[in-house]
Amino acid sequence: MFEIEAERPEHGPAIEALLDHSFGPGRYAKTAQRLREGNRPVPELCYVAFSGAGEKRRMVGALSFWPVIIGGVPGLMLGPLAVDPELRGKGCGIALMEKGLADAKKLGYRLVILVGDAPYYARVGFGPVPHGRLTMPGPVDPSRLLYRELDIGAFGSAKGAITKPPSQ
């Protein structure tokens, strides 16, 4: 139903339009955005999803992963994940995340965090960070700070601030 591809430079305008449509202008004020500013996503972990064929083919989803330090442990931050509102609940977001998480593991990443809706992200293995264990560079609802180990035990020593990595 969805065709997932690696993000390419020419996808940029359509991705921005999809993010604006999905999240609105307030997306720049979110705490997770502080970890993206001056940072670059991992190119091998940026995806777009298309639906339809021929002239009806259109971008309906996008996902990126960003390098971060998770309480002293190198890892990734998932997001933003955007899906065309007309297609939410049809599996596009889950398919994008499953591909991204599998590829991240193949690339040697061990730990992923995100800020999002716990019941939705639990479907791909995310769970809540124990309250007070990690901090973001701004306010965040602690029930929305989630993590997933790509290797068992990767979260064991993570404690403290989530920060951008040293300059890339």
N, C-alpha and C positions, 0 to 999 in steps of 0.2 A: 504494500500500500504506500510506503514511503521509501524514497531512494535517498540514502545518506551518502554524502560526498565530503571530501576534505574541503575546508574553506579555502577559497582563492581570493586574491586581491579584488577582482571584479565583483565579488559578492558583497563587498563593503556597503554600498548604498542600500541594497535590499535588506541586509542584516540590520542596519541602523533603522530603516523604516519599520521592520518587524519588531525591533526592541521598543521603538516609540509607540507603536500600536499596542504592544503587549503591556508595557509598563508606564507609559506616559513620561512627561518631563521630570517627574519626581524621582526617577531612577538614579539621577546623578547625586541626589542627596542621601542615598542609603549608605550605611556604614561600610558595607562590602565594597563600595566604590572607592573608599580610601585605600584599599589594598590593590586596586587596579591602577590608580593614578601613578604615573611614572614607572609602571611595571608593564611587562609585555606578556600576552598569553603564550602558552607553549604551542608553537605552530602545528606540531603533529597531533595536537589534541583540540583542534578547532574544526567544527563540523557544521554543515548545513543539510537540511532535509527538504526534498522536493516532493510534490504531489502532482499527478496528472501527467499528460504526455503531449508532445508537439507544442502547438500554440497555447494549450491549456496548462502546460507545465509551469508551476510557480513554487517559489520558496515558501515553505510553511513552518520551518523550524531552524533554530540555530543554537549552538552550544559551544562554550569555550572553557578551558581550564587554565588557571593562573598559578605560577609558582609562588608559594608562601612558606614561611617558617611557622609551624604549628607548635607553639609552646616549646621551642628548641629543636623540633623535629622537621626536617625538610619534607614538604608535601605539596599538595595542590588545593586550590579553592575552585570548586565547580560553580560555574555560572558566569554570566547570566545564561539561563535556559529560557528560550522564548519559543512559544508555539502559537501559530495563528489562532486567535480566540475561537474562530469557527470550527477548529479541529481539535480543541482540547478534549481530552478523554478518549481519544481514538488511538493512543499508543505511540504517537510521534515522540513525545518527550522521553518516555521510557526507553524507546529504541535508541535515541541519541545518547542517553546516559549509559545504557548497557554497552554500546560500542565504545564510548569514551572511557569508561572504567576498565573495560577489558584491555584497550590499547594502553592506558596509563600503567596498568600492571605489567604489560609486556615491555614497556619502556623503563621499568624498574622503580616506579613510584610505589610507595607503601601506604600512604595515608592521604585522605581527602576530607576536606571540610566544606560546609556550605551554610548559608542562612536561608531557611525555607520552611515549608509546611511539612511537619514531621510525618503525618500519615501518608502523604504522597511519596516522599523520598524513602520511606521505609520499604516501599515496593522494590527498591534496588539496593537494600541493605544498609541504609543510613539509620543511625540512632542518635538520641540526644547526648550531647556532651554533659557529663555530670556538672551540676551547677557550681560555678566558681572556679572550675578547673582551667578554663581558657578565657582570655579576654580579647575583645576586638578593639580596633582603634576608634571607637565611638560607641554610642548606645546600640544595643541589640537585645531583643526579647530572648532571654536565655532558653526558652522552650523551642526556639527556632534555630539555635546553633547546633548543627548536626555533624556527625563524623562517620566515616566508613574506613575500616582497615582493608587494604588490598593484600596485606600480609598479616597473618595473625600475630598479635603482640606489638604492632607498629604504634599503637596509641599508648602503650604502657608508660613511656617516659615523657609524653607530651603534657606540659603543665606551664601555664603562664600566658604570655602575650602571643597573639597571632600577628605576624609582621610580614612586610615585603622582604624578599631575600636581599642580600647585599647586591649592589648594582650588577646588572646582567651584562 
